[in-house]
């Protein structure tokens, strides 16, 4: 059999739908018509960090048939590039024969995600899904796990609709020349580049201060529109240079893909303009306030598109199904926290009276509760806003955790506890106070082990424990105790990574 006669990887394993095949043919024509010269083939790791290879056009067109080889190594690295798993032993340090020796994977592009990058002329961008070379989906792919979860949701007649609101910091680059102290090593990040504030902060929604950032907002707004990210607003928030971007609601997978691209696009565009964007929750800089990621969510009926959270009876604020979903989010809040707040630094948000929750509470239109309920009778925009997330969260795992917990509430018909109009004083379960505590909560919860599998949960816990343990060692080496203020270790670890 000649190469031309041999079925290609994607066809052989049935990895594309008819619509994806149609889009792939359209992309091939577009690449030629728009005279693209390179395409970035990107995928997300367990941290939600964008990894990519840049392909020439012949290599990219070949990848649209046969996929493209990538190494599995990025899966084994913690947030500072420390190798957590013994890849070169049998089982790859994971007890999985297929992980022995740090093997190659095949990444298969999803044609529905193709874009041309507005800030990089002649360069395309596309997301891919990872597979073992026998066509088996990769165990540790967050996007694959979300897709699997959404298939289960669809089988029940439901679809998830998500609207993200994400805060981040814009700073000006003071000196972009790298020196010896900027260079780290596996497991130890160097100092980030030096930055200065773009505005003094603490003038909430100040138009004048916002205008200081307008040239950057102009560039970002134009790029986000060209990328089809559904941007609704760019707002000047509380801290110095703190910004919030809000996005129109859309399907869960599209929302996750859009957040993934939004973060990497924001960082690249800002850096090209001489600015610096970080999605670290609370930088270790004077006067910097914690940033959050508020996740608006609802379920719709697949057959009609009807919002299933909208109540029909007078006096109700949620339908019975919406109440059960909310009860699930509350019941599983502690083990789900690590997917919404996956860094050491993110737990600095969980303080009383801080616009972030510190316990698993809910209330109607109350920004102190973990779950803020919005909408009402005959309001098709009725939804839940979970305020637990940090902007560095992996979008696939954050959204996935909500669906898993909410669906468990629906299936168990969990009773909804009463609302908490004083959420910081309510007798509600306290959220984990640290990354280590959150990992313990996940480790002991059977729901996520049942839905995601022990293989992934054990992997994720070990990966993130490496991060938490390195932080603990940094405190011991410095001879200091953990405090309410972010440490130098956290700033080095996260400021430039996210």
PLY file of the C-alpha trace (Angstrom):
ply
format ascii 1.0
element vertex 498
property float x
property float y
property float z
element edge 497
property int vertex1
property int vertex2
end_header
0.00 0.00 0.00
1.43 3.38 -1.00
1.42 6.38 1.32
-1.33 7.93 -0.80
-3.48 4.81 -0.33
-2.82 4.41 3.39
-5.56 5.91 5.61
-4.28 8.95 7.44
-4.17 9.14 11.23
-7.32 11.23 11.61
-9.41 9.08 9.25
-8.04 5.81 10.60
-9.13 6.62 14.13
-12.32 8.56 13.26
-11.24 11.71 15.09
-13.10 14.33 13.08
-16.76 15.00 12.39
-18.03 15.82 8.90
-18.11 19.49 9.92
-14.46 19.40 11.00
-13.48 17.82 7.68
-15.35 20.57 5.84
-13.64 23.25 7.91
-10.21 21.68 7.32
-10.71 21.93 3.57
-11.76 25.55 3.99
-8.65 26.26 6.09
-6.40 24.81 3.41
-7.93 27.20 0.86
-7.70 30.11 3.28
-4.02 29.48 4.02
-3.25 29.86 0.32
-5.59 32.79 -0.31
-4.27 34.81 2.65
-0.65 33.86 1.93
0.06 32.61 5.43
3.63 31.44 5.95
3.44 29.85 9.41
0.81 28.30 11.70
1.09 27.84 15.45
-0.31 24.50 16.57
-1.16 25.00 20.25
-2.32 22.84 23.13
-2.93 23.47 26.82
-1.11 21.70 29.64
-2.50 20.86 33.06
-1.74 24.40 34.28
-3.78 25.92 31.44
-0.54 27.24 29.98
-0.33 27.47 26.21
2.30 25.27 24.54
2.80 25.43 20.78
4.86 24.44 17.79
5.20 26.73 14.78
4.74 24.82 11.53
5.55 25.72 7.97
2.59 25.59 5.62
3.52 22.20 4.07
3.93 20.72 7.56
0.64 22.23 8.70
-1.28 20.93 5.70
0.17 17.49 6.37
-0.90 17.80 10.02
-4.48 18.37 8.84
-4.39 14.75 7.68
-1.95 12.94 9.94
-1.67 15.08 13.04
1.73 16.18 14.30
4.18 14.68 16.75
4.76 16.43 20.07
6.64 15.29 23.15
4.82 14.29 26.30
7.36 16.17 28.43
5.24 19.30 29.05
2.78 17.07 30.92
5.42 16.11 33.46
6.51 19.62 34.48
5.24 21.69 37.39
4.77 25.46 37.31
8.53 26.13 37.38
9.52 23.43 34.93
10.55 20.87 37.55
10.18 17.31 36.27
7.72 15.72 38.69
7.55 12.22 37.21
10.36 9.74 36.52
9.78 9.63 32.76
12.73 7.37 31.97
11.64 4.50 34.19
9.11 1.81 33.33
5.66 3.37 33.54
7.06 6.88 33.33
6.72 7.34 37.09
2.95 7.11 36.64
2.50 3.34 36.56
1.38 3.58 32.92
3.25 1.48 30.36
2.33 3.93 27.60
4.19 6.73 29.44
7.51 4.87 29.59
10.44 6.82 28.15
8.74 10.18 27.59
7.11 9.11 24.32
5.71 11.17 21.47
2.04 12.00 21.22
0.09 12.92 18.11
-1.69 16.25 18.31
-4.74 16.60 16.08
-5.85 20.11 15.16
-9.47 21.09 15.77
-10.43 23.02 12.61
-13.18 24.91 14.46
-10.51 26.81 16.42
-8.47 28.20 13.50
-7.64 31.92 13.52
-5.19 34.28 11.87
-3.32 36.21 14.57
-3.97 39.97 14.20
-0.66 40.92 15.88
1.52 38.47 13.90
1.03 39.07 10.15
0.94 35.90 8.09
0.70 33.60 11.11
-2.23 31.28 11.77
-3.19 29.66 15.08
-5.11 26.48 15.84
-5.81 24.36 18.92
-5.12 20.66 19.00
-6.11 17.61 21.02
-3.51 15.08 22.14
-3.68 11.35 21.35
-1.40 8.40 21.86
-0.11 7.06 18.57
-2.70 4.26 18.59
-5.50 6.86 18.54
-6.33 6.64 22.26
-7.16 10.04 23.80
-4.38 11.27 26.07
-5.19 10.70 29.75
-3.99 14.09 30.92
-5.47 16.43 28.31
-7.75 18.96 30.08
-9.55 19.76 26.82
-10.24 16.09 26.19
-11.61 15.73 29.72
-13.95 18.70 29.27
-15.19 17.33 25.96
-15.89 13.96 27.60
-17.79 15.68 30.41
-19.85 17.67 27.92
-20.75 14.52 26.01
-22.13 13.04 29.22
-24.08 16.24 29.84
-25.50 16.16 26.32
-26.64 12.56 26.75
-28.86 13.84 29.56
-30.32 16.49 27.26
-28.38 19.41 28.76
-25.86 21.90 27.42
-23.63 24.18 29.50
-23.53 27.91 28.81
-20.67 29.93 30.32
-19.84 33.64 30.53
-16.37 34.48 31.96
-15.38 37.69 33.76
-11.62 37.80 34.30
-9.45 40.32 36.15
-5.76 40.82 35.38
-2.99 43.39 35.73
-1.52 45.68 33.10
1.93 47.13 33.86
4.54 48.98 31.87
7.87 47.29 31.17
10.66 49.25 32.91
13.58 47.20 31.64
13.19 44.24 29.30
16.89 43.36 29.21
17.50 40.02 30.87
20.28 39.57 33.38
21.64 36.68 35.39
19.02 37.04 38.12
16.23 36.62 35.53
17.47 33.16 34.61
16.19 30.24 36.63
16.57 26.48 36.48
14.17 23.52 36.44
12.15 23.91 39.63
13.36 27.45 40.36
12.20 30.50 38.46
14.38 33.56 38.10
13.18 37.06 38.89
10.63 38.45 36.44
11.53 41.53 34.45
11.12 44.88 36.18
7.83 46.69 35.70
6.19 49.92 36.85
2.47 50.75 37.38
0.48 52.27 34.54
-1.87 54.16 36.87
-2.09 54.72 40.65
-5.12 52.51 41.24
-7.98 52.61 43.74
-10.06 54.96 41.61
-12.71 52.37 40.76
-13.90 52.76 37.15
-12.04 56.05 36.80
-12.42 57.30 33.23
-9.27 59.43 33.43
-7.14 56.56 34.73
-8.68 54.25 32.18
-7.64 56.66 29.43
-4.01 56.16 30.49
-4.45 52.56 29.35
-6.59 53.31 26.27
-3.85 52.74 23.65
-3.45 49.19 24.96
-7.22 48.70 25.18
-7.53 49.81 21.55
-5.06 47.15 20.43
-6.63 44.46 22.59
-10.21 45.29 21.60
-9.40 45.15 17.90
-7.55 41.85 18.27
-10.27 40.25 20.39
-12.90 41.24 17.83
-10.83 39.78 14.99
-10.38 36.57 16.98
-14.12 36.30 17.70
-13.70 36.10 21.47
-17.03 37.78 22.27
-15.59 40.66 24.32
-18.28 42.74 26.04
-16.26 45.21 28.09
-12.80 46.24 29.27
-12.99 47.91 32.68
-10.61 49.69 35.03
-10.85 47.82 38.32
-9.50 48.42 41.82
-5.72 47.91 42.02
-3.06 49.89 40.07
-3.52 48.77 36.48
-6.07 46.11 37.41
-8.35 45.38 34.47
-11.46 43.26 34.04
-12.58 41.79 30.72
-16.09 40.39 30.41
-17.27 38.08 27.65
-20.63 37.14 26.14
-22.02 33.76 27.20
-21.43 30.84 24.84
-21.09 27.06 24.90
-18.76 25.69 27.56
-16.07 24.34 25.23
-16.02 27.53 23.17
-15.79 29.59 26.36
-12.82 27.54 27.59
-11.07 27.81 24.22
-11.72 31.56 24.13
-10.28 32.12 27.62
-7.24 30.04 26.69
-6.59 32.22 23.63
-7.56 35.46 25.40
-4.84 35.07 28.03
-2.03 34.24 25.63
-3.14 36.92 23.16
-3.28 39.56 25.90
0.22 38.77 27.12
1.73 38.78 23.62
0.03 41.97 22.43
0.88 43.89 25.60
4.51 42.82 25.51
4.87 43.93 21.88
3.59 47.36 22.94
6.10 47.69 25.78
3.64 46.65 28.46
3.31 43.54 30.62
0.15 41.57 31.37
-0.09 39.08 34.21
-2.92 36.80 35.28
-1.23 36.05 38.60
-3.85 36.49 41.31
-1.93 38.83 43.64
1.50 40.04 42.57
4.01 40.73 45.34
4.10 44.44 44.50
3.12 47.32 46.75
-0.62 47.95 46.85
-1.65 45.20 44.44
-5.08 43.73 45.16
-6.15 40.17 44.38
-7.72 39.44 40.99
-10.53 36.95 40.43
-12.29 35.02 37.71
-16.07 35.00 38.10
-17.73 32.20 36.15
-21.33 32.75 35.03
-23.07 29.49 34.15
-26.40 27.93 33.30
-27.79 24.80 31.67
-29.98 24.85 28.59
-32.15 22.19 27.01
-30.35 20.73 23.98
-33.52 20.29 21.93
-34.92 23.80 22.44
-32.12 26.00 23.81
-34.38 26.91 26.74
-32.61 28.07 29.92
-33.33 25.35 32.47
-32.39 27.56 35.44
-35.19 30.07 34.77
-37.94 29.71 37.39
-41.57 29.58 36.38
-43.30 30.01 39.73
-43.76 33.44 41.28
-41.42 34.09 44.17
-38.72 31.65 43.00
-35.29 32.78 41.90
-34.21 29.46 40.38
-35.96 26.48 38.86
-35.89 23.20 40.85
-33.19 21.93 38.49
-31.18 25.12 39.01
-31.52 24.77 42.77
-30.23 21.17 42.65
-27.28 22.24 40.46
-26.48 25.04 42.92
-26.69 22.58 45.82
-24.12 20.41 44.03
-21.73 23.35 43.63
-21.99 24.07 47.35
-21.70 20.45 48.48
-18.56 19.79 46.41
-17.05 23.27 46.79
-14.00 22.15 48.78
-12.75 19.39 46.43
-13.59 21.51 43.37
-11.66 24.53 44.71
-8.28 23.36 43.42
-9.55 23.44 39.83
-10.76 27.03 40.24
-7.80 28.20 42.34
-4.81 26.02 41.42
-1.88 28.15 42.69
-0.35 28.87 46.08
-0.93 32.56 45.46
-4.65 32.26 44.64
-5.64 31.42 48.22
-4.80 34.96 49.27
-8.18 35.94 47.80
-10.24 34.00 50.33
-10.62 36.68 52.98
-13.70 38.11 54.70
-15.17 41.27 53.17
-12.85 41.05 50.18
-15.23 40.60 47.23
-14.11 36.96 47.26
-15.67 34.10 49.22
-14.16 32.35 52.21
-16.90 29.71 52.58
-19.42 27.76 50.50
-22.39 30.11 50.63
-24.94 31.49 48.20
-27.26 34.49 47.97
-29.26 36.45 45.44
-27.19 39.24 43.81
-24.64 39.30 46.65
-20.95 39.71 45.79
-19.77 38.39 49.15
-21.21 34.91 48.59
-19.41 32.15 46.74
-22.40 31.70 44.43
-24.26 34.81 43.35
-27.68 34.02 41.81
-28.92 36.38 39.09
-32.18 36.48 37.15
-35.65 35.33 38.09
-39.08 34.42 36.77
-39.24 34.50 32.96
-35.70 35.89 32.75
-33.84 33.88 30.07
-30.53 35.18 31.44
-31.02 33.49 34.84
-27.68 32.10 35.94
-25.22 31.34 38.72
-22.02 33.32 39.18
-19.31 31.36 40.98
-16.81 33.83 42.45
-14.30 31.25 43.65
-11.87 31.31 40.71
-8.53 33.01 40.15
-7.50 34.30 36.69
-4.70 31.70 36.39
-7.16 28.78 36.55
-7.07 26.22 33.75
-10.30 27.10 31.89
-11.03 23.49 30.92
-10.69 22.15 34.46
-12.47 25.09 36.10
-15.51 24.76 33.85
-15.41 20.96 34.03
-15.42 21.02 37.83
-18.60 23.11 37.84
-20.44 20.76 35.52
-19.37 17.66 37.46
-20.43 19.13 40.82
-23.66 20.65 39.50
-24.69 17.47 37.72
-24.02 15.45 40.88
-26.40 17.79 42.69
-29.08 17.25 40.05
-28.73 13.47 40.07
-28.79 13.21 43.87
-31.60 15.78 44.16
-29.52 17.54 46.80
-31.51 19.92 49.03
-30.47 23.55 48.78
-29.38 25.15 52.06
-30.80 28.59 52.87
-29.18 31.70 51.37
-26.66 33.72 53.35
-27.22 37.46 53.36
-24.19 37.77 55.66
-21.93 35.23 53.95
-18.76 36.02 55.92
-20.55 35.20 59.16
-22.68 32.31 57.89
-22.42 28.80 59.31
-21.25 27.32 56.01
-18.34 25.01 55.17
-15.08 26.99 55.04
-13.17 26.84 51.77
-9.63 25.40 51.76
-7.13 27.91 53.08
-4.16 26.77 50.99
-3.26 24.81 47.88
-2.16 21.91 50.08
-5.54 21.86 51.86
-7.40 21.98 48.54
-5.38 19.04 47.20
-6.24 17.05 50.33
-9.93 17.79 49.76
-9.73 16.59 46.15
-7.74 13.51 47.14
-10.46 12.39 49.52
-13.49 13.02 47.26
-14.85 10.08 45.27
-16.96 12.18 42.86
-14.02 13.52 40.86
-12.22 10.19 40.98
-15.33 8.55 39.53
-15.88 11.12 36.79
-12.28 12.01 35.85
-10.66 8.71 36.80
-8.05 7.88 39.42
-5.31 8.14 36.78
-5.94 11.83 36.16
-6.74 12.80 39.76
-3.60 11.11 41.12
-1.53 12.74 38.39
-2.95 16.21 39.01
-2.49 15.97 42.77
1.14 14.87 42.43
1.85 17.64 39.90
0.38 20.37 42.10
1.86 18.98 45.34
5.28 19.57 43.81
4.38 23.26 43.58
2.98 23.40 47.13
5.99 21.54 48.54
8.47 23.87 46.84
6.67 26.82 48.39
6.87 25.22 51.85
10.59 24.57 51.37
11.15 28.19 50.35
9.67 29.35 53.67
11.84 26.96 55.66
14.98 27.98 53.77
14.19 31.64 54.41
13.41 30.91 58.07
10.02 32.63 57.89
6.42 31.63 58.42
3.64 32.02 55.89
2.06 35.47 56.14
-0.89 37.36 54.70
1.37 39.04 52.17
2.52 37.33 48.94
6.10 36.12 49.05
9.01 36.67 46.71
8.78 32.98 45.82
5.19 33.44 44.63
6.09 36.50 42.58
8.96 34.69 40.87
6.83 31.58 40.35
3.69 33.08 38.85
4.16 36.68 37.72
5.59 35.79 34.31
4.31 32.19 34.04
0.73 33.38 33.97
0 1
1 2
2 3
3 4
4 5
5 6
6 7
7 8
8 9
9 10
10 11
11 12
12 13
13 14
14 15
15 16
16 17
17 18
18 19
19 20
20 21
21 22
22 23
23 24
24 25
25 26
26 27
27 28
28 29
29 30
30 31
31 32
32 33
33 34
34 35
35 36
36 37
37 38
38 39
39 40
40 41
41 42
42 43
43 44
44 45
45 46
46 47
47 48
48 49
49 50
50 51
51 52
52 53
53 54
54 55
55 56
56 57
57 58
58 59
59 60
60 61
61 62
62 63
63 64
64 65
65 66
66 67
67 68
68 69
69 70
70 71
71 72
72 73
73 74
74 75
75 76
76 77
77 78
78 79
79 80
80 81
81 82
82 83
83 84
84 85
85 86
86 87
87 88
88 89
89 90
90 91
91 92
92 93
93 94
94 95
95 96
96 97
97 98
98 99
99 100
100 101
101 102
102 103
103 104
104 105
105 106
106 107
107 108
108 109
109 110
110 111
111 112
112 113
113 114
114 115
115 116
116 117
117 118
118 119
119 120
120 121
121 122
122 123
123 124
124 125
125 126
126 127
127 128
128 129
129 130
130 131
131 132
132 133
133 134
134 135
135 136
136 137
137 138
138 139
139 140
140 141
141 142
142 143
143 144
144 145
145 146
146 147
147 148
148 149
149 150
150 151
151 152
152 153
153 154
154 155
155 156
156 157
157 158
158 159
159 160
160 161
161 162
162 163
163 164
164 165
165 166
166 167
167 168
168 169
169 170
170 171
171 172
172 173
173 174
174 175
175 176
176 177
177 178
178 179
179 180
180 181
181 182
182 183
183 184
184 185
185 186
186 187
187 188
188 189
189 190
190 191
191 192
192 193
193 194
194 195
195 196
196 197
197 198
198 199
199 200
200 201
201 202
202 203
203 204
204 205
205 206
206 207
207 208
208 209
209 210
210 211
211 212
212 213
213 214
214 215
215 216
216 217
217 218
218 219
219 220
220 221
221 222
222 223
223 224
224 225
225 226
226 227
227 228
228 229
229 230
230 231
231 232
232 233
233 234
234 235
235 236
236 237
237 238
238 239
239 240
240 241
241 242
242 243
243 244
244 245
245 246
246 247
247 248
248 249
249 250
250 251
251 252
252 253
253 254
254 255
255 256
256 257
257 258
258 259
259 260
260 261
261 262
262 263
263 264
264 265
265 266
266 267
267 268
268 269
269 270
270 271
271 272
272 273
273 274
274 275
275 276
276 277
277 278
278 279
279 280
280 281
281 282
282 283
283 284
284 285
285 286
286 287
287 288
288 289
289 290
290 291
291 292
292 293
293 294
294 295
295 296
296 297
297 298
298 299
299 300
300 301
301 302
302 303
303 304
304 305
305 306
306 307
307 308
308 309
309 310
310 311
311 312
312 313
313 314
314 315
315 316
316 317
317 318
318 319
319 320
320 321
321 322
322 323
323 324
324 325
325 326
326 327
327 328
328 329
329 330
330 331
331 332
332 333
333 334
334 335
335 336
336 337
337 338
338 339
339 340
340 341
341 342
342 343
343 344
344 345
345 346
346 347
347 348
348 349
349 350
350 351
351 352
352 353
353 354
354 355
355 356
356 357
357 358
358 359
359 360
360 361
361 362
362 363
363 364
364 365
365 366
366 367
367 368
368 369
369 370
370 371
371 372
372 373
373 374
374 375
375 376
376 377
377 378
378 379
379 380
380 381
381 382
382 383
383 384
384 385
385 386
386 387
387 388
388 389
389 390
390 391
391 392
392 393
393 394
394 395
395 396
396 397
397 398
398 399
399 400
400 401
401 402
402 403
403 404
404 405
405 406
406 407
407 408
408 409
409 410
410 411
411 412
412 413
413 414
414 415
415 416
416 417
417 418
418 419
419 420
420 421
421 422
422 423
423 424
424 425
425 426
426 427
427 428
428 429
429 430
430 431
431 432
432 433
433 434
434 435
435 436
436 437
437 438
438 439
439 440
440 441
441 442
442 443
443 444
444 445
445 446
446 447
447 448
448 449
449 450
450 451
451 452
452 453
453 454
454 455
455 456
456 457
457 458
458 459
459 460
460 461
461 462
462 463
463 464
464 465
465 466
466 467
467 468
468 469
469 470
470 471
471 472
472 473
473 474
474 475
475 476
476 477
477 478
478 479
479 480
480 481
481 482
482 483
483 484
484 485
485 486
486 487
487 488
488 489
489 490
490 491
491 492
492 493
493 494
494 495
495 496
496 497
